[in-house]
């Protein structure tokens, strides 16, 4: 059997006329259309010299054609390399130089700047705009849709995704055909996806969440998706009347909660709301339930592993927790120093093992070796615990751990206390150099406009609730926290910004 992800997605399609994608401007693309377009584009890729195992890099705005490019790359046996549309030419020079793709696809407006970068690695350049038009689709329109899907093994690469780089140099996570297929099929089952489902897809498709989770799960289930270019709260609420599932990041939920149109009635047709890519505040979880009667299902994944855990479809979806290990995935918490497995409710390093876990970092064998235990568990870099009921809780990144006066301080514990205070929207706790303590615990807050929140009031509220060594030395109120493209707070930027706050 051909283990190519494309074959696994489309082989055995019994009804090619079934709707796969509906766009915001009213286009309807069937599963048969999608297969044909992927065949045409795969033929173009091959004609441009793309061979099995070659990388196809794509910095393109979200469109149906961009999704087809992903499917065509995989179908042709190539390794798909999606790149964040916000990356600058300077950043692209690193990614393209590191991955050495044979083809780079970009927006027509960026071709002139990308051309010389691609030339350095001998890559050709094709264009694809947000409207789905460009040299790539123009070429595809005039070629046959017949294409024999290239044979791939389970362990062959299907994609490389660069880590978001919140700390240090971005690394290329190598994901195999089986990594992607096994994880998607597991989620289809766990989240009860069927061919009756209609997904509201407003996520970007240069990232695991929007590309692999949302798109692959929908296609494996023979469901349909309403493909939106971006978050549009008013439109999304209107679409809920005929959709069944939405996948989003926490920002989706906070923005939707700002609309008075979000009610139990407007969400009555929906069966599932999924959140991921960044922590969903417990308050947001509770407010969403109060307004809609739906408990958001939070899950935990990362670039290197796709999805690891999920709150249950049936059963308690615990605010602030990311649920249980998915079937076939093992999760444990270990002592960061000794690697010894810890018992329930002990905070340590989260490690995972399973068919979802990536093959390693592109051209970084030493880094790959350092990130895996001898028994095959991947060291995620995330701190957390598994409670007595088996729910996994993420408490921060290992690099975010603050060591103050020789004591380990876990930022999430302090953030949870601060976030619960009236007037506080969210907080980020960091450690910055401190002459006496090594690192000084520092809290950076975003508050409601006009809220009477300042350093003195926060410290007073925390007094008696936290051990003295966990108490912030400083509390800073800002308008917003710096975030990367997927909404994760960039604590490295905060650490740089306040690096000298304790310098006399």
HUPE-V553141 format. One record per residue. N is the residue number from 1. BURIAL is 1 if it has 24 or more other C-alpha atoms within 12 Angstrom, else 0. Layout:
# HUPE-V553141
((N & BURIAL) (N & BURIAL))
This chain:
# HUPE-V553141
((1 & 0) (2 & 0) (3 & 1) (4 & 1) (5 & 1) (6 & 1) (7 & 1) (8 & 1) (9 & 1) (10 & 1) (11 & 1) (12 & 0) (13 & 0) (14 & 0) (15 & 0) (16 & 0) (17 & 0) (18 & 1) (19 & 1) (20 & 1) (21 & 1) (22 & 1) (23 & 1) (24 & 1) (25 & 0) (26 & 0) (27 & 0) (28 & 0) (29 & 1) (30 & 1) (31 & 1) (32 & 1) (33 & 1) (34 & 1) (35 & 1) (36 & 1) (37 & 1) (38 & 1) (39 & 1) (40 & 1) (41 & 1) (42 & 1) (43 & 1) (44 & 1) (45 & 1) (46 & 1) (47 & 0) (48 & 1) (49 & 1) (50 & 1) (51 & 1) (52 & 1) (53 & 1) (54 & 1) (55 & 1) (56 & 1) (57 & 1) (58 & 1) (59 & 1) (60 & 1) (61 & 1) (62 & 1) (63 & 1) (64 & 1) (65 & 1) (66 & 1) (67 & 1) (68 & 1) (69 & 1) (70 & 1) (71 & 1) (72 & 1) (73 & 1) (74 & 1) (75 & 1) (76 & 1) (77 & 1) (78 & 1) (79 & 1) (80 & 1) (81 & 1) (82 & 1) (83 & 1) (84 & 1) (85 & 1) (86 & 0) (87 & 1) (88 & 0) (89 & 1) (90 & 0) (91 & 0) (92 & 1) (93 & 1) (94 & 1) (95 & 1) (96 & 1) (97 & 1) (98 & 1) (99 & 1) (100 & 1) (101 & 1) (102 & 1) (103 & 1) (104 & 1) (105 & 1) (106 & 1) (107 & 1) (108 & 1) (109 & 0) (110 & 1) (111 & 1) (112 & 0) (113 & 0) (114 & 1) (115 & 1) (116 & 0) (117 & 1) (118 & 1) (119 & 0) (120 & 0) (121 & 1) (122 & 0) (123 & 1) (124 & 1) (125 & 1) (126 & 1) (127 & 1) (128 & 1) (129 & 1) (130 & 1) (131 & 0) (132 & 1) (133 & 1) (134 & 1) (135 & 1) (136 & 1) (137 & 1) (138 & 0) (139 & 1) (140 & 1) (141 & 0) (142 & 0) (143 & 0) (144 & 0) (145 & 0) (146 & 0) (147 & 1) (148 & 1) (149 & 1) (150 & 1) (151 & 1) (152 & 1) (153 & 0) (154 & 1) (155 & 1) (156 & 1) (157 & 1) (158 & 1) (159 & 1) (160 & 1) (161 & 1) (162 & 1) (163 & 1) (164 & 1) (165 & 1) (166 & 1) (167 & 0) (168 & 0) (169 & 0) (170 & 1) (171 & 1) (172 & 1) (173 & 1) (174 & 1) (175 & 1) (176 & 1) (177 & 1) (178 & 1) (179 & 1) (180 & 1) (181 & 1) (182 & 1) (183 & 1) (184 & 1) (185 & 1) (186 & 1) (187 & 1) (188 & 1) (189 & 0) (190 & 1) (191 & 1) (192 & 1) (193 & 1) (194 & 1) (195 & 1) (196 & 0) (197 & 1) (198 & 1) (199 & 1) (200 & 1) (201 & 1) (202 & 1) (203 & 1) (204 & 1) (205 & 1) (206 & 1) (207 & 1) (208 & 1) (209 & 1) (210 & 1) (211 & 1) (212 & 1) (213 & 1) (214 & 1) (215 & 1) (216 & 1) (217 & 1) (218 & 1) (219 & 1) (220 & 1) (221 & 1) (222 & 1) (223 & 1) (224 & 1) (225 & 1) (226 & 1) (227 & 1) (228 & 1) (229 & 1) (230 & 1) (231 & 1) (232 & 1) (233 & 1) (234 & 0) (235 & 1) (236 & 1) (237 & 1) (238 & 1) (239 & 1) (240 & 1) (241 & 0) (242 & 1) (243 & 1) (244 & 1) (245 & 1) (246 & 1) (247 & 1) (248 & 1) (249 & 1) (250 & 1) (251 & 1) (252 & 1) (253 & 1) (254 & 1) (255 & 0) (256 & 1) (257 & 1) (258 & 0) (259 & 0) (260 & 0) (261 & 0) (262 & 1) (263 & 1) (264 & 0) (265 & 0) (266 & 1) (267 & 1) (268 & 1) (269 & 1) (270 & 1) (271 & 1) (272 & 1) (273 & 1) (274 & 1) (275 & 1) (276 & 1) (277 & 1) (278 & 1) (279 & 1) (280 & 1) (281 & 1) (282 & 1) (283 & 1) (284 & 1) (285 & 1) (286 & 1) (287 & 1) (288 & 1) (289 & 1) (290 & 0) (291 & 1) (292 & 1) (293 & 0) (294 & 1) (295 & 1) (296 & 1) (297 & 1) (298 & 1) (299 & 1) (300 & 1) (301 & 1) (302 & 1) (303 & 1) (304 & 1) (305 & 1) (306 & 1) (307 & 1) (308 & 1) (309 & 1) (310 & 1) (311 & 1) (312 & 1) (313 & 1) (314 & 0) (315 & 0) (316 & 0) (317 & 1) (318 & 1) (319 & 1) (320 & 1) (321 & 1) (322 & 1) (323 & 1) (324 & 1) (325 & 1) (326 & 1) (327 & 1) (328 & 0) (329 & 1) (330 & 1) (331 & 1) (332 & 1) (333 & 1) (334 & 1) (335 & 0) (336 & 1) (337 & 0) (338 & 0) (339 & 0) (340 & 0) (341 & 0) (342 & 1) (343 & 0) (344 & 0) (345 & 0) (346 & 1) (347 & 1) (348 & 1) (349 & 1) (350 & 1) (351 & 1) (352 & 1) (353 & 1) (354 & 1) (355 & 1) (356 & 1) (357 & 1) (358 & 1) (359 & 1) (360 & 1) (361 & 1) (362 & 1) (363 & 0) (364 & 0) (365 & 0) (366 & 0) (367 & 0) (368 & 1) (369 & 0) (370 & 0) (371 & 1) (372 & 1) (373 & 0) (374 & 0) (375 & 0) (376 & 0) (377 & 1) (378 & 1) (379 & 1) (380 & 1) (381 & 1) (382 & 1) (383 & 1) (384 & 1) (385 & 1) (386 & 1) (387 & 1) (388 & 0) (389 & 0) (390 & 1) (391 & 1) (392 & 1) (393 & 1) (394 & 1) (395 & 1) (396 & 1) (397 & 1) (398 & 1) (399 & 1) (400 & 1) (401 & 1) (402 & 1) (403 & 1) (404 & 1) (405 & 0) (406 & 0) (407 & 0) (408 & 1) (409 & 1) (410 & 1) (411 & 1) (412 & 1) (413 & 1) (414 & 1) (415 & 1) (416 & 1) (417 & 1) (418 & 1) (419 & 1) (420 & 0) (421 & 1) (422 & 0) (423 & 0) (424 & 1) (425 & 1) (426 & 1) (427 & 1) (428 & 1) (429 & 1) (430 & 1) (431 & 1) (432 & 1) (433 & 1) (434 & 1) (435 & 0) (436 & 0) (437 & 0) (438 & 0) (439 & 1) (440 & 1) (441 & 1) (442 & 1) (443 & 1) (444 & 1) (445 & 1) (446 & 1) (447 & 1) (448 & 0) (449 & 0) (450 & 0) (451 & 0) (452 & 0) (453 & 1) (454 & 1) (455 & 0) (456 & 0) (457 & 0) (458 & 1) (459 & 1) (460 & 0) (461 & 0) (462 & 1) (463 & 0) (464 & 0) (465 & 0) (466 & 0) (467 & 0) (468 & 0) (469 & 1) (470 & 1) (471 & 1) (472 & 1) (473 & 1) (474 & 1) (475 & 1) (476 & 1) (477 & 1) (478 & 0) (479 & 0) (480 & 0) (481 & 1) (482 & 1) (483 & 0) (484 & 0) (485 & 1) (486 & 1) (487 & 1) (488 & 1) (489 & 1) (490 & 1) (491 & 1) (492 & 1) (493 & 1) (494 & 1) (495 & 1) (496 & 0) (497 & 0) (498 & 1) (499 & 0) (500 & 0) (501 & 1) (502 & 0) (503 & 0) (504 & 0))
